[in-house]
Amino acid sequence: DTAYTFSKGDFNNIPGNVLNLNITELPSSGTLTYDGVPVTVGQNISASNLNKLVYTPASDVNGTAVSDMGFTVRYNSGGSQDVDYTIVINII
């Protein structure tokens, strides 16, 4: 049950110059923290600080698509994208 620390590279499939992520859905299993504090729905995470975003799986859980989380993005230009993104979390 190893925690996973996100990086900007985990979000490379998002077009544009991302300023921050807005969390719209918490993981369905496990916990998501930012700088050691539980993340809440609606929280903004700066793209420059994604290395402070950590997912910790539930105890004794493994496999593919064991959890997911949702977010929207805000760009450096000030605009936001209304498209919801989902990250599927696999635990091996």
Buried (B, 14 or more C-beta within 10 A) or exposed (E): EEEBEBEEEEBEEBEEEBBBBBBBEBBEBBBBBBEEEEBEEEBEBBBEEBEBBBBBBBEEEEEEEBBBBBBBBBBEEEEEBEEEBEBEBEBE
